[in-house]
Amino acid sequence: MQLNRRNLLRSTACGFGYLAAASLAQRQANAENRNPLAVRPSHFPARAKRVIFVFMQGGPSQVDTFDYKPLLEKHDGENRTFDDARVLAKTKKITEHRIFKSPWKFKQYGDCGQRVSELFPHIAEHVDDLCFLKGMHTNGVAHGPATLFLHTGSINLVRPSVGSWVQYGLGTENENLPGFVTLQPAMGNGGPRNYSNAFLPAVFQGTAIGRAGVSAAKAKFRNLTNPKLTSTDQLKQFEALRQINAIQNTRQPAGTELDALINSYELAWRMQQSVPDILDLSKEPEYVRQMYGIGEKGTDDFGQQCLMARRLCEAGVRYIQVNYGDNSNNPRWDQHSNLEQHADHAFNTDKPVAGLLADLKQRGLLEDTLVWWGGEFGRTPYAQANGTGRDHNPYGFTSFVAGGGVKAGFSYGETDEFGHHAVQGKVHMHDWHATLLHLMGLDHEELTFMHNGRPFRLTDVHGEVIRDIFA
């Protein structure tokens, strides 16, 4: 065929069409990149709009808090063989352990008759609003692996945290605030990996406010404002930066890191107007502050965290984590010896958590806010090394949840007669992750991200939604 202008246009028409389509696609991608945190539709109607996770770092003992086992008292001091892979790995043999009764008494509360130990008198008053998961079990017998597994669903791979997955799936309700905030996180046992975006776009990284070991009164967004410039000069600086970023995007489409950087600058600018007010707890009435134990010895610090969580929740933050922990190698609830220290940690957290539940309920927020309380694992029903504490126990422990579409005044699952292994209504951590996402309107099997040639999800290839706990 003779090559002339008419024949050239005819033979390359598809190519011109491709160029036009590519241009339109790039414009659409750039438009989406400008607001990657925009609200996205859920897979199905959600029961909960947001999550507050109250993390008890170190592993509270289920048999000393919410899982009453009368046989521990009956057989206290007796030696029995317990199936414990952690001890077997250490000693290379099956050994006997001394049964260790709880030092604290249990009593029934509420219309549901849930038994709660005397460690938590304030939370006990809210049992008719709680759903106890008593058949929890998980992977990892040391704090680091188990803590990573709780937050990311993986022990040995760098994976996105629960909050990052939620934000990736749903976006944020308030464009002036991060969609995922963690209050005073610990630096150990995974540290920032516990609120990391991993291979998700960097914009879904959790935002830390404060850190463990520093007073909650100092838990602020750092470097949010520039005291050396007036607001007018800062606005000019911000607009100049925005123009430079726009030029950069035109010349070369931004990658996820640059997208995240640009969005962080713009978010920081918007946050200057709203965040100082949200984190200013002095605006709260005195009676509300008293509900959380603020101003009282022992409860003041964690009470401030819990009140911040309610204010962030009210402002539209999608996923909030409240951390009761520290940066030591032995986290707060980790009583391998001197179990009596559980009383100190229970006292510090009991009134603040009860205050959070009551405050959310009185404001009508508990209905669509899922509150989750728990640690990375539980503890053994026997004394460790015949001493005065308990070892780690990932085989059976208790968490509780409230609001957000779960049954109230309900107990699901059981451990064996001594509280060692989950035996009925078992809820693996993968199952709980799947259930949490479902309550938020997300199908854990559909919420995926392509990385290194394969689709990843929070629950990997596992996870069953626990529908029996739905209201």
RALINSUL-V850198 format. One record per residue. N is the residue number from 1. RES is the residue in one small letter. PSI is psi in degrees with one decimal (none if undefined). D_CENTER is the distance of its C-alpha to the mean C-alpha in Angstrom with 1 decimal. Layout:
n->N res->RES psi->PSI d_center->D_CENTER
n->N res->RES psi->PSI d_center->D_CENTER
//
This chain:
n->1 res->m psi->134.1 d_center->66.8
n->2 res->q psi->131.4 d_center->68.0
n->3 res->l psi->109.2 d_center->65.2
n->4 res->n psi->-178.4 d_center->65.6
n->5 res->r psi->-41.4 d_center->63.3
n->6 res->r psi->-46.9 d_center->63.2
n->7 res->n psi->-34.8 d_center->62.4
n->8 res->l psi->-45.7 d_center->59.8
n->9 res->l psi->-39.1 d_center->57.8
n->10 res->r psi->-42.7 d_center->58.2
n->11 res->s psi->-20.7 d_center->56.9
n->12 res->t psi->12.1 d_center->53.9
n->13 res->a psi->-42.3 d_center->52.8
n->14 res->c psi->-35.8 d_center->49.7
n->15 res->g psi->-42.2 d_center->48.8
n->16 res->f psi->-37.8 d_center->49.0
n->17 res->g psi->-40.2 d_center->46.9
n->18 res->y psi->-43.1 d_center->44.2
n->19 res->l psi->-42.0 d_center->44.3
n->20 res->a psi->-43.5 d_center->43.9
n->21 res->a psi->-40.0 d_center->41.0
n->22 res->a psi->-38.9 d_center->39.3
n->23 res->s psi->-44.6 d_center->39.8
n->24 res->l psi->-40.8 d_center->38.4
n->25 res->a psi->-39.8 d_center->35.3
n->26 res->q psi->-39.7 d_center->34.8
n->27 res->r psi->-41.8 d_center->35.1
n->28 res->q psi->-41.2 d_center->32.5
n->29 res->a psi->-42.6 d_center->30.1
n->30 res->n psi->-38.3 d_center->30.7
n->31 res->a psi->-40.9 d_center->30.2
n->32 res->e psi->-36.1 d_center->26.8
n->33 res->n psi->-24.9 d_center->25.9
n->34 res->r psi->-27.8 d_center->26.7
n->35 res->n psi->70.3 d_center->23.7
n->36 res->p psi->-13.6 d_center->21.1
n->37 res->l psi->10.7 d_center->18.5
n->38 res->a psi->148.9 d_center->20.9
n->39 res->v psi->132.2 d_center->19.7
n->40 res->r psi->150.3 d_center->20.1
n->41 res->p psi->144.3 d_center->21.3
n->42 res->s psi->167.0 d_center->19.1
n->43 res->h psi->-30.5 d_center->20.8
n->44 res->f psi->168.2 d_center->21.7
n->45 res->p psi->131.0 d_center->21.4
n->46 res->a psi->147.6 d_center->17.9
n->47 res->r psi->-28.4 d_center->17.4
n->48 res->a psi->141.8 d_center->14.4
n->49 res->k psi->-22.6 d_center->14.2
n->50 res->r psi->164.8 d_center->10.9
n->51 res->v psi->137.9 d_center->7.6
n->52 res->i psi->112.5 d_center->7.0
n->53 res->f psi->117.9 d_center->4.7
n->54 res->v psi->101.6 d_center->7.5
n->55 res->f psi->119.8 d_center->7.4
n->56 res->m psi->89.1 d_center->11.1
n->57 res->q psi->130.0 d_center->11.9
n->58 res->g psi->-21.8 d_center->15.1
n->59 res->g psi->83.1 d_center->15.3
n->60 res->p psi->147.3 d_center->16.8
n->61 res->s psi->121.0 d_center->19.9
n->62 res->q psi->-34.2 d_center->19.9
n->63 res->v psi->-2.8 d_center->23.7
n->64 res->d psi->3.3 d_center->23.7
n->65 res->t psi->-67.4 d_center->21.2
n->66 res->f psi->-5.3 d_center->21.1
n->67 res->d psi->86.8 d_center->22.9
n->68 res->y psi->126.1 d_center->26.5
n->69 res->k psi->95.0 d_center->29.0
n->70 res->p psi->-24.0 d_center->32.6
n->71 res->l psi->-21.2 d_center->33.9
n->72 res->l psi->-39.6 d_center->32.3
n->73 res->e psi->-39.9 d_center->34.7
n->74 res->k psi->-38.6 d_center->37.6
n->75 res->h psi->18.9 d_center->37.4
n->76 res->d psi->130.7 d_center->36.2
n->77 res->g psi->-14.0 d_center->37.8
n->78 res->e psi->149.2 d_center->38.8
n->79 res->n psi->129.4 d_center->38.2
n->80 res->r psi->155.5 d_center->36.7
n->81 res->t psi->128.7 d_center->35.5
n->82 res->f psi->137.2 d_center->31.9
n->83 res->d psi->103.1 d_center->30.6
n->84 res->d psi->105.8 d_center->28.2
n->85 res->a psi->-29.5 d_center->27.7
n->86 res->r psi->-45.5 d_center->26.3
n->87 res->v psi->-40.0 d_center->29.6
n->88 res->l psi->-39.4 d_center->31.7
n->89 res->a psi->-32.7 d_center->30.4
n->90 res->k psi->-43.1 d_center->31.3
n->91 res->t psi->-15.0 d_center->34.7
n->92 res->k psi->17.2 d_center->35.8
n->93 res->k psi->155.4 d_center->36.9
n->94 res->i psi->127.7 d_center->35.9
n->95 res->t psi->162.0 d_center->36.3
n->96 res->e psi->153.6 d_center->36.5
n->97 res->h psi->151.3 d_center->34.3
n->98 res->r psi->120.6 d_center->35.0
n->99 res->i psi->138.2 d_center->33.3
n->100 res->f psi->106.7 d_center->31.7
n->101 res->k psi->160.0 d_center->31.5
n->102 res->s psi->136.7 d_center->29.0
n->103 res->p psi->-7.9 d_center->30.4
n->104 res->w psi->146.0 d_center->29.1
n->105 res->k psi->150.5 d_center->30.5
n->106 res->f psi->150.3 d_center->28.8
n->107 res->k psi->149.5 d_center->29.8
n->108 res->q psi->143.8 d_center->29.3
n->109 res->y psi->155.2 d_center->27.8
n->110 res->g psi->178.0 d_center->27.9
n->111 res->d psi->-27.5 d_center->29.6
n->112 res->c psi->-16.9 d_center->27.4
n->113 res->g psi->19.7 d_center->28.7
n->114 res->q psi->133.2 d_center->25.4
n->115 res->r psi->132.1 d_center->26.2
n->116 res->v psi->141.4 d_center->24.2
n->117 res->s psi->163.0 d_center->25.3
n->118 res->e psi->-3.0 d_center->26.8
n->119 res->l psi->-28.2 d_center->23.9
n->120 res->f psi->65.9 d_center->22.0
n->121 res->p psi->-29.9 d_center->24.8
n->122 res->h psi->-45.9 d_center->22.8
n->123 res->i psi->-34.6 d_center->20.0
n->124 res->a psi->-30.9 d_center->22.9
n->125 res->e psi->-8.4 d_center->24.4
n->126 res->h psi->15.3 d_center->21.6
n->127 res->v psi->-27.3 d_center->21.7
n->128 res->d psi->-7.2 d_center->23.4
n->129 res->d psi->-3.2 d_center->20.2
n->130 res->l psi->154.3 d_center->17.9
n->131 res->c psi->112.3 d_center->17.5
n->132 res->f psi->131.5 d_center->17.4
n->133 res->l psi->98.0 d_center->16.5
n->134 res->k psi->-0.5 d_center->19.1
n->135 res->g psi->29.1 d_center->19.5
n->136 res->m psi->143.3 d_center->16.3
n->137 res->h psi->160.2 d_center->17.1
n->138 res->t psi->-178.9 d_center->15.7
n->139 res->n psi->145.7 d_center->17.0
n->140 res->g psi->124.4 d_center->17.8
n->141 res->v psi->-5.5 d_center->19.7
n->142 res->a psi->159.6 d_center->19.1
n->143 res->h psi->-45.5 d_center->16.1
n->144 res->g psi->-57.4 d_center->15.8
n->145 res->p psi->-43.9 d_center->15.8
n->146 res->a psi->-36.3 d_center->13.8
n->147 res->t psi->-42.2 d_center->10.9
n->148 res->l psi->-39.7 d_center->11.2
n->149 res->f psi->-40.5 d_center->11.6
n->150 res->l psi->-40.8 d_center->8.5
n->151 res->h psi->-29.9 d_center->6.5
n->152 res->t psi->-10.1 d_center->9.4
n->153 res->g psi->12.8 d_center->11.7
n->154 res->s psi->148.8 d_center->14.4
n->155 res->i psi->-43.2 d_center->16.1
n->156 res->n psi->5.3 d_center->19.0
n->157 res->l psi->150.8 d_center->18.2
n->158 res->v psi->110.0 d_center->16.4
n->159 res->r psi->156.3 d_center->14.0
n->160 res->p psi->148.2 d_center->11.6
n->161 res->s psi->165.3 d_center->7.8
n->162 res->v psi->-47.8 d_center->6.1
n->163 res->g psi->-37.5 d_center->5.8
n->164 res->s psi->-41.1 d_center->9.4
n->165 res->w psi->-43.2 d_center->10.5
n->166 res->v psi->-44.2 d_center->9.9
n->167 res->q psi->-39.7 d_center->11.6
n->168 res->y psi->-38.9 d_center->14.2
n->169 res->g psi->-31.7 d_center->15.0
n->170 res->l psi->-14.8 d_center->15.4
n->171 res->g psi->-163.8 d_center->15.9
n->172 res->t psi->148.6 d_center->15.6
n->173 res->e psi->-18.4 d_center->17.4
n->174 res->n psi->110.5 d_center->18.8
n->175 res->e psi->-8.5 d_center->20.5
n->176 res->n psi->2.3 d_center->20.9
n->177 res->l psi->154.4 d_center->17.3
n->178 res->p psi->152.1 d_center->14.5
n->179 res->g psi->-14.4 d_center->12.3
n->180 res->f psi->115.9 d_center->9.0
n->181 res->v psi->137.3 d_center->9.1
n->182 res->t psi->127.5 d_center->7.8
n->183 res->l psi->121.4 d_center->10.4
n->184 res->q psi->55.6 d_center->12.5
n->185 res->p psi->154.0 d_center->10.8
n->186 res->a psi->152.4 d_center->13.1
n->187 res->m psi->-17.5 d_center->15.5
n->188 res->g psi->177.1 d_center->16.1
n->189 res->n psi->47.7 d_center->14.8
n->190 res->g psi->-31.2 d_center->13.7
n->191 res->g psi->-128.9 d_center->13.3
n->192 res->p psi->-19.6 d_center->12.7
n->193 res->r psi->-23.9 d_center->12.2
n->194 res->n psi->-13.6 d_center->8.6
n->195 res->y psi->29.5 d_center->8.1
n->196 res->s psi->153.1 d_center->11.3
n->197 res->n psi->-16.1 d_center->12.9
n->198 res->a psi->-117.2 d_center->15.3
n->199 res->f psi->-2.9 d_center->18.0
n->200 res->l psi->158.3 d_center->16.7
n->201 res->p psi->141.5 d_center->18.6
n->202 res->a psi->-21.7 d_center->17.9
n->203 res->v psi->-16.9 d_center->17.3
n->204 res->f psi->8.4 d_center->13.7
n->205 res->q psi->139.9 d_center->12.7
n->206 res->g psi->149.5 d_center->10.0
n->207 res->t psi->118.6 d_center->12.1
n->208 res->a psi->134.7 d_center->12.2
n->209 res->i psi->114.7 d_center->14.1
n->210 res->g psi->-171.3 d_center->16.0
n->211 res->r psi->159.3 d_center->15.3
n->212 res->a psi->141.1 d_center->15.6
n->213 res->g psi->-8.9 d_center->19.2
n->214 res->v psi->139.6 d_center->20.0
n->215 res->s psi->141.2 d_center->20.7
n->216 res->a psi->-26.3 d_center->18.3
n->217 res->a psi->-21.7 d_center->21.6
n->218 res->k psi->6.4 d_center->21.6
n->219 res->a psi->93.1 d_center->18.0
n->220 res->k psi->164.7 d_center->19.3
n->221 res->f psi->120.4 d_center->19.2
n->222 res->r psi->150.0 d_center->21.9
n->223 res->n psi->35.1 d_center->25.0
n->224 res->l psi->-32.2 d_center->24.3
n->225 res->t psi->163.4 d_center->28.0
n->226 res->n psi->103.7 d_center->31.3
n->227 res->p psi->-12.9 d_center->33.6
n->228 res->k psi->-11.9 d_center->36.5
n->229 res->l psi->146.2 d_center->36.7
n->230 res->t psi->165.4 d_center->37.4
n->231 res->s psi->-33.5 d_center->35.3
n->232 res->t psi->-44.9 d_center->38.1
n->233 res->d psi->-37.3 d_center->38.2
n->234 res->q psi->-37.7 d_center->34.4
n->235 res->l psi->-43.6 d_center->34.8
n->236 res->k psi->-43.5 d_center->37.6
n->237 res->q psi->-42.5 d_center->35.6
n->238 res->f psi->-43.3 d_center->32.7
n->239 res->e psi->-37.7 d_center->35.1
n->240 res->a psi->-43.0 d_center->36.8
n->241 res->l psi->-40.8 d_center->33.7
n->242 res->r psi->-40.8 d_center->32.7
n->243 res->q psi->-41.3 d_center->36.2
n->244 res->i psi->-43.6 d_center->36.0
n->245 res->n psi->-38.1 d_center->32.8
n->246 res->a psi->-41.5 d_center->34.5
n->247 res->i psi->-43.5 d_center->37.4
n->248 res->q psi->-42.0 d_center->35.3
n->249 res->n psi->-33.3 d_center->33.6
n->250 res->t psi->-42.0 d_center->37.1
n->251 res->r psi->-38.3 d_center->38.6
n->252 res->q psi->117.0 d_center->35.8
n->253 res->p psi->135.6 d_center->32.8
n->254 res->a psi->145.9 d_center->29.6
n->255 res->g psi->178.8 d_center->27.3
n->256 res->t psi->-35.6 d_center->23.5
n->257 res->e psi->-44.0 d_center->23.5
n->258 res->l psi->-39.3 d_center->26.2
n->259 res->d psi->-47.7 d_center->24.6
n->260 res->a psi->-39.4 d_center->21.4
n->261 res->l psi->-46.5 d_center->23.8
n->262 res->i psi->-46.1 d_center->25.8
n->263 res->n psi->-33.4 d_center->22.9
n->264 res->s psi->-37.9 d_center->21.5
n->265 res->y psi->-45.4 d_center->25.1
n->266 res->e psi->-39.6 d_center->25.3
n->267 res->l psi->-42.1 d_center->21.9
n->268 res->a psi->-38.7 d_center->22.8
n->269 res->w psi->-44.2 d_center->26.2
n->270 res->r psi->-34.6 d_center->24.8
n->271 res->m psi->-27.1 d_center->22.3
n->272 res->q psi->-28.4 d_center->25.3
n->273 res->q psi->-26.3 d_center->26.4
n->274 res->s psi->-35.4 d_center->23.3
n->275 res->v psi->-46.0 d_center->20.9
n->276 res->p psi->-36.0 d_center->23.4
n->277 res->d psi->-40.1 d_center->23.9
n->278 res->i psi->-39.3 d_center->20.3
n->279 res->l psi->2.5 d_center->19.6
n->280 res->d psi->93.2 d_center->23.1
n->281 res->l psi->-13.1 d_center->22.5
n->282 res->s psi->-15.6 d_center->26.3
n->283 res->k psi->-12.5 d_center->26.7
n->284 res->e psi->142.4 d_center->25.3
n->285 res->p psi->152.8 d_center->28.0
n->286 res->e psi->-37.4 d_center->28.7
n->287 res->y psi->-30.5 d_center->28.1
n->288 res->v psi->-44.1 d_center->24.5
n->289 res->r psi->-38.0 d_center->24.0
n->290 res->q psi->-33.7 d_center->25.7
n->291 res->m psi->-35.7 d_center->23.3
n->292 res->y psi->-3.3 d_center->20.5
n->293 res->g psi->19.1 d_center->22.9
n->294 res->i psi->133.6 d_center->23.2
n->295 res->g psi->-3.6 d_center->26.5
n->296 res->e psi->145.9 d_center->26.6
n->297 res->k psi->132.8 d_center->26.8
n->298 res->g psi->-45.2 d_center->23.7
n->299 res->t psi->-10.1 d_center->21.4
n->300 res->d psi->-49.7 d_center->22.0
n->301 res->d psi->-51.4 d_center->19.4
n->302 res->f psi->-29.2 d_center->16.3
n->303 res->g psi->-40.0 d_center->18.0
n->304 res->q psi->-40.7 d_center->18.0
n->305 res->q psi->-46.1 d_center->14.2
n->306 res->c psi->-37.1 d_center->13.7
n->307 res->l psi->-38.7 d_center->16.5
n->308 res->m psi->-41.7 d_center->15.2
n->309 res->a psi->-43.4 d_center->12.0
n->310 res->r psi->-39.9 d_center->14.6
n->311 res->r psi->-39.0 d_center->16.7
n->312 res->l psi->-40.2 d_center->14.2
n->313 res->c psi->-46.0 d_center->13.3
n->314 res->e psi->-29.8 d_center->17.1
n->315 res->a psi->-7.1 d_center->17.7
n->316 res->g psi->12.4 d_center->15.9
n->317 res->v psi->132.0 d_center->12.6
n->318 res->r psi->-42.1 d_center->10.7
n->319 res->y psi->121.0 d_center->7.0
n->320 res->i psi->129.9 d_center->6.6
n->321 res->q psi->129.1 d_center->4.9
n->322 res->v psi->121.2 d_center->8.0
n->323 res->n psi->124.6 d_center->9.1
n->324 res->y psi->94.6 d_center->12.3
n->325 res->g psi->-175.1 d_center->13.7
n->326 res->d psi->-176.7 d_center->16.6
n->327 res->n psi->14.5 d_center->18.0
n->328 res->s psi->168.9 d_center->20.4
n->329 res->n psi->-16.3 d_center->21.0
n->330 res->n psi->93.0 d_center->20.7
n->331 res->p psi->166.1 d_center->17.4
n->332 res->r psi->-42.9 d_center->17.9
n->333 res->w psi->12.8 d_center->17.8
n->334 res->d psi->73.2 d_center->19.7
n->335 res->q psi->82.6 d_center->23.1
n->336 res->h psi->-25.2 d_center->25.4
n->337 res->s psi->160.2 d_center->28.2
n->338 res->n psi->62.6 d_center->28.7
n->339 res->l psi->-22.2 d_center->26.3
n->340 res->e psi->-21.3 d_center->27.5
n->341 res->q psi->-16.5 d_center->25.0
n->342 res->h psi->-32.4 d_center->22.4
n->343 res->a psi->-38.4 d_center->24.3
n->344 res->d psi->-44.9 d_center->23.5
n->345 res->h psi->-35.5 d_center->19.8
n->346 res->a psi->-43.1 d_center->20.0
n->347 res->f psi->-42.2 d_center->22.2
n->348 res->n psi->-25.7 d_center->20.0
n->349 res->t psi->-20.0 d_center->17.0
n->350 res->d psi->-56.0 d_center->18.9
n->351 res->k psi->-42.4 d_center->20.5
n->352 res->p psi->-42.2 d_center->17.6
n->353 res->v psi->-42.1 d_center->15.3
n->354 res->a psi->-39.2 d_center->18.5
n->355 res->g psi->-40.3 d_center->19.3
n->356 res->l psi->-45.3 d_center->16.0
n->357 res->l psi->-45.2 d_center->16.7
n->358 res->a psi->-40.9 d_center->20.4
n->359 res->d psi->-44.6 d_center->19.9
n->360 res->l psi->-41.0 d_center->17.7
n->361 res->k psi->-43.2 d_center->20.4
n->362 res->q psi->-20.9 d_center->23.3
n->363 res->r psi->1.6 d_center->22.3
n->364 res->g psi->14.7 d_center->21.7
n->365 res->l psi->-20.5 d_center->18.1
n->366 res->l psi->-27.5 d_center->16.8
n->367 res->e psi->-40.0 d_center->18.6
n->368 res->d psi->20.9 d_center->16.3
n->369 res->t psi->124.6 d_center->13.1
n->370 res->l psi->115.4 d_center->10.9
n->371 res->v psi->128.6 d_center->9.9
n->372 res->w psi->123.7 d_center->8.2
n->373 res->w psi->131.4 d_center->9.6
n->374 res->g psi->170.3 d_center->10.0
n->375 res->g psi->-174.9 d_center->10.8
n->376 res->e psi->-21.9 d_center->11.4
n->377 res->f psi->-173.8 d_center->14.7
n->378 res->g psi->-150.7 d_center->17.5
n->379 res->r psi->161.8 d_center->21.0
n->380 res->t psi->152.4 d_center->24.6
n->381 res->p psi->-1.6 d_center->27.0
n->382 res->y psi->162.5 d_center->29.7
n->383 res->a psi->135.8 d_center->30.4
n->384 res->q psi->126.3 d_center->29.6
n->385 res->a psi->35.2 d_center->33.0
n->386 res->n psi->27.9 d_center->34.7
n->387 res->g psi->-140.3 d_center->33.2
n->388 res->t psi->18.5 d_center->31.2
n->389 res->g psi->-174.1 d_center->27.6
n->390 res->r psi->147.8 d_center->25.5
n->391 res->d psi->175.4 d_center->24.2
n->392 res->h psi->146.1 d_center->21.0
n->393 res->n psi->98.3 d_center->20.7
n->394 res->p psi->-0.9 d_center->18.4
n->395 res->y psi->-19.4 d_center->20.9
n->396 res->g psi->120.6 d_center->20.1
n->397 res->f psi->178.4 d_center->17.8
n->398 res->t psi->136.1 d_center->16.3
n->399 res->s psi->163.1 d_center->13.1
n->400 res->f psi->152.7 d_center->13.6
n->401 res->v psi->163.2 d_center->12.4
n->402 res->a psi->153.5 d_center->14.4
n->403 res->g psi->-163.4 d_center->15.6
n->404 res->g psi->26.9 d_center->14.7
n->405 res->g psi->9.8 d_center->17.5
n->406 res->v psi->158.9 d_center->17.2
n->407 res->k psi->142.1 d_center->20.3
n->408 res->a psi->145.7 d_center->20.9
n->409 res->g psi->41.6 d_center->22.8
n->410 res->f psi->145.0 d_center->22.1
n->411 res->s psi->128.2 d_center->21.7
n->412 res->y psi->128.8 d_center->21.0
n->413 res->g psi->162.5 d_center->22.0
n->414 res->e psi->153.4 d_center->23.9
n->415 res->t psi->173.7 d_center->24.4
n->416 res->d psi->-178.2 d_center->28.0
n->417 res->e psi->-18.7 d_center->30.4
n->418 res->f psi->-5.8 d_center->29.2
n->419 res->g psi->26.2 d_center->25.4
n->420 res->h psi->-53.4 d_center->25.2
n->421 res->h psi->141.1 d_center->24.4
n->422 res->a psi->132.4 d_center->22.8
n->423 res->v psi->-26.9 d_center->25.9
n->424 res->q psi->148.8 d_center->25.3
n->425 res->g psi->43.7 d_center->22.6
n->426 res->k psi->135.7 d_center->20.7
n->427 res->v psi->101.7 d_center->17.1
n->428 res->h psi->158.3 d_center->16.1
n->429 res->m psi->-34.6 d_center->12.5
n->430 res->h psi->-39.6 d_center->13.7
n->431 res->d psi->-40.9 d_center->14.9
n->432 res->w psi->-41.4 d_center->11.8
n->433 res->h psi->-44.1 d_center->10.1
n->434 res->a psi->-39.2 d_center->13.4
n->435 res->t psi->-42.8 d_center->13.5
n->436 res->l psi->-47.7 d_center->10.2
n->437 res->l psi->-40.3 d_center->11.7
n->438 res->h psi->-43.1 d_center->15.0
n->439 res->l psi->-27.9 d_center->14.2
n->440 res->m psi->2.9 d_center->13.2
n->441 res->g psi->17.1 d_center->16.6
n->442 res->l psi->131.8 d_center->15.8
n->443 res->d psi->116.5 d_center->17.8
n->444 res->h psi->-22.2 d_center->15.9
n->445 res->e psi->-21.4 d_center->19.4
n->446 res->e psi->-21.9 d_center->20.2
n->447 res->l psi->89.0 d_center->17.1
n->448 res->t psi->163.4 d_center->18.6
n->449 res->f psi->129.6 d_center->19.6
n->450 res->m psi->123.5 d_center->22.8
n->451 res->h psi->129.1 d_center->22.8
n->452 res->n psi->37.2 d_center->25.8
n->453 res->g psi->5.7 d_center->27.6
n->454 res->r psi->150.5 d_center->25.3
n->455 res->p psi->133.4 d_center->22.5
n->456 res->f psi->153.0 d_center->19.0
n->457 res->r psi->165.4 d_center->16.1
n->458 res->l psi->-39.9 d_center->12.7
n->459 res->t psi->8.9 d_center->14.6
n->460 res->d psi->-118.8 d_center->17.7
n->461 res->v psi->21.4 d_center->20.7
n->462 res->h psi->-170.3 d_center->19.1
n->463 res->g psi->124.1 d_center->17.3
n->464 res->e psi->132.2 d_center->18.9
n->465 res->v psi->128.6 d_center->17.7
n->466 res->i psi->85.6 d_center->18.3
n->467 res->r psi->-19.5 d_center->20.5
n->468 res->d psi->-15.8 d_center->22.1
n->469 res->i psi->-0.5 d_center->19.3
n->470 res->f psi->139.2 d_center->19.8
n->471 res->a psi->none d_center->21.9
//
